[in-house]
Amino acid sequence: MEIAGRVTADATVKTVNGDKEVVNFSIAINDSYKPKGSSEYKDVVTYIRCAYWLSANRAKVLKKGAVVQVIGRIGMDVYNNMDGQAVGSLTFHTNDFKVLAFAKKAEEAERAAIDLTVQGQNTAAPEDDLPF
């Protein structure tokens, strides 16, 4: 299953059983529809909790505002709440994800770092390129 949406908050990494790490994040999917008999569209936002177990290092690109495509499966978690009632929630178990658009702050910082690197490389000519 593939779903695309916008990351709602920076991803968090949690250690489970002392050795496994899980990246938790959620995405928002915007949709709209036109109710029967209405001339205006109604906006609907669906929030999906995601869990990624394969590499905690990839959490650094999952920043609030980034647009991602997640690939995986939906799982259901069932538990008893504090009142003793059985409740459930859905989690998208992510096998892989692609960042379609980086969050603005992260993208600007990345561009600035690249610009500094390029500027640093252009200030000194390599010794092999000397004309004499």
N, C-alpha and C positions, 0 to 999 in steps of 0.2 A: 504494500500500500504506500502511496506517496501523497504527501500533504505539503502545501506551501503556506507560509504565514510569517508574521512579524514577531520577533522575540519580544516578550513583554517586560522582561527584567534580565539583568546580567545573570548568566548561568552560575550555579553553585556546585561545588564538588563536595561530596559527602563520602566518608570512609565507612564501609559496612563490614562487619565481622573482622575488623582489624587489618584486613589486607586488600579488600576489593574497594574500588572507587567508582562512584556513579556520578555522572553529570546530570543535574536536574535543571530543567528550564521549561518555560511554557511559551506557546505561540498563540497569536490571535489571528483568526481568519475572518475577514470582512466579507459580508455578502449583503445583497439587497434583493427585495422582491416587491412586486406591485400587487397589493391585496385586491381581490375581486371587487369591483364596484368603486375602486379608488383611483384617483388620477396621480397620486403621489407614491413614490417608492418608500419602503420601510427598510431601514438599515438593521442588520443583525450581526453581532459579533459572537463568534464561538471561540472559547479558550480551551486549549488542549495542553495537558501536562505531558512532558516528555522526559524519558530517562534514557541516557546513553552510557553504556557500560564498557565500551571498548578502549577508550583512551581519554584520561582526564586532561591531558595536555590540550585537547581540542576545545576545551571550555573557553579558552581565552578569546576565541573569535565569536562566541555567542554573547554578544552585547545587546543591551536594550536598543530596539529599533532596527536591528539587522533583519533582512528578509532571508529566510532559509527554506529549503526544501528538505523534508525529513522522509526517510525511507524506513519502513519497519512494519510493526503489527500493533494492534490495539489489544491491551490486556485489561482485565477487570480485577480490582482489589475490593474484597468484601471484608468488613470488620464490624465489630460492635462499638458504637459510640459510648460516651460517658453515661448516657441514659439507658444503656443496654439494648438499644435498637440496632438492628442490622442495617448497615448502610454500605453503599458501594460507590466506587469512583473509577473512571477510566484513565488509563495511562498509555501513552504511545511509546512502546518499546522500540527505540530507534536503533537500527542497524548501521545506518550511515546518514550523513547529511551534507548538503551543499549550501554554501553561503552565496545567495544570488545577489545580494547588495549588502555591503558592510554598513554598520551603524555610522552615522555622520562623524561623531567624535573619534571613533576608532579609525575611520577612513582618513580623516584629516591628520591624525597623529602618524599614521602609516606613511602618508604622502610626505609629511614634514621630515620623517626619518629618511625616506628615500632621497628627498631633495638635499638633505645635509650630507648624505653619503656621496651623492653625485657631485656636489660642490666640493667636497673634500678630495675626491679623485681628480677633479679638474684643476686644482690649485698647484699641483706639482706634476711635472712631466716625468714619465718613467725614463730611467737612464738609457734604455734600449732605443728610445725614439729620438735621441739627440742627433742633430744633423752632422756633427763632426766627429 
